[in-house]
Amino acid sequence: MLDKTSLKILTILQNKARIPNIEISRLIGLAPSAVLERIRKLENQGYIDGYEVRLNPKRFDHNLVVFIFVTVKENQTEGCSIANNLANIPEVQEVHFVAGDDSLLVKLRVSDTQELNKILHEKILSISGIFSSRTLPVLETFKETSRIPIRQIQNNGI
């Protein structure tokens, strides 16, 4: 299992990924070299996937968040190809295979409904194998995060 120290480090990094190791060491009472070693182990064992800058979408005129339910034709193997094609569209942020009547859930960010219409018709609905789609523009966002709750989990001994 991850020990309390590793969990503290993960919590700190998730809140502020650019925090210097020296600052982490002060917060948890561990030497900077020990903090660096633990972070490297966490990275190597796959607990940390990477570090990413979150840009402010409004500053780049990408104010509109849209979810699109995509139904693919009968052939399931076609769905993977469609999902990959959707994932290659720059405005698409997420593609999920979902249970239910729809096959895929796509999240994208665009500037406005005109751009949405263009992407929907020129890039999404032009993909071979798509049967139908339902588009849901977001009117207001109350929470959007990529953070996950950190709790005690099984591990190889960090």
N, C-alpha and C positions, 0 to 999 in steps of 0.2 A: 504494500500500500504506500501511497505517497505520504511522507511525514508532514507534520504541521509546518515545518520550515519551507518545504517545497511548495506547499499549498499557499503559504503567505507570498512567496516569490511570484507564483502564477497570478495571484490576485493583484499584486502591485503592478506586474507587467501588463495585465489586461486593462488596468485603469490608466496606465501611462507607459506605453511601450518604449518611449525614448528616455526613460529615467536612467541615469548613470548607475553603474554597479556600486559605486561608492555610496550613493544615496540609499540604495537597497540595503547595503551592508549596515548602514546606520539605523535603518528602520527595523531590521530584524536581529541586529546584534551578532553578525557573522562577518568574518574577514572578507574583503572584496574578492580575493582569489577564490575563496570557497563559494561565494555567490556566483562567480563566473563559471566555475566548474559545475555547479548545480544547473545553471542555465544551459550549458552545453549538453549535459546529460538529458535534460528535459527536451531539448531540441532533437537530439539523436534518438531518443526513445519515442518521438512523435507526439509528445504532449504540446509542443509549440510547433505550429505549422509554418509560421512566418510572421513577419512584421509588415504592417501596411499603413500607409497614410490615408486618412479619411478626408476627402476633399468636400468642401461645402458646395452641394449641388446648385444652390441659388447663385453662387458666384460664377458658375459656368452655364447658366441658363438651362438647367435641367430640373425644373421645378415640379414637373408632373410625374408622379409615380403611377404606374399602370400594371395591373395583373391581367394576364390573358390565359384563359383556360383553352387548351388546344386539344381537339379530339383527332386522333389519327385513324386512318383506315384500318381494317381488320388485321393486317400482318404485323405482329408484335416486333419482329426484327427491324421493320421499317421505322418503328418508334424511336429506336436508338439513333438511327441515322438522322431522323428529324430533330431529335433533341440536340445532337451535335451541331446540326446546321443552325438551329436557334441560338445555341451557345456561342457561335461565331459572329453573331450580330453585335457590334460594339455597344449599342444601347441596352442590350439585354444584360441584366445583372445576375439573374438566377434562372435555372431551369430545373424543375422537379418532376419526376414521375410520380403520379398520385393515384390513389384508389378512387373509385367512383365512376361516374359516367364519363368524365373527361380523362384524358391520358396524361397530359402535361400541364403544369402550372408554370407560367413564365412571368418574371418580374422585369420590367424595364423602366428606364428613366428617360424622359424626353422634355423638350422645352414647352410644348403646347399641343393642342389637339390636332393642329395641321401637321406637325411632325409625326405625331402618332399615326394619323391616317396614312401618311406616306410610307412609314416603316411597315405598318400593318399590311398594306396592299402590295408594296414593292418588294419587301424583304421576307415577311412572315407567310402571308397567304400564297405566295408564289412558290413555296417549298412543296415539292411533290410528295403526296401521301397525306397531306392534311385534309381531314374531312370537314371540320368546322371549327369555329372559335367563338369564345365569348369574352368581351373586353370589359374590364372594370376599372375605370379611372379612380384614383384615390382622391377624395375630397379634402380630407384632413388626416394628418398622421399624429398619433398620440405617443407612439414609441416605435423607434427603429434602432436596432442594435445588432451587433454580431457577437456580443459578449454572451458567455454561457455561465450558469451558476457553477461555482467551484465547490465541490464537496469531496469527502474522502472516497477514493476509487482504488481499485486493485492495480498493482504495479509490480515491477520486477525489482523493487528495492531502492528507491531514491530517498 
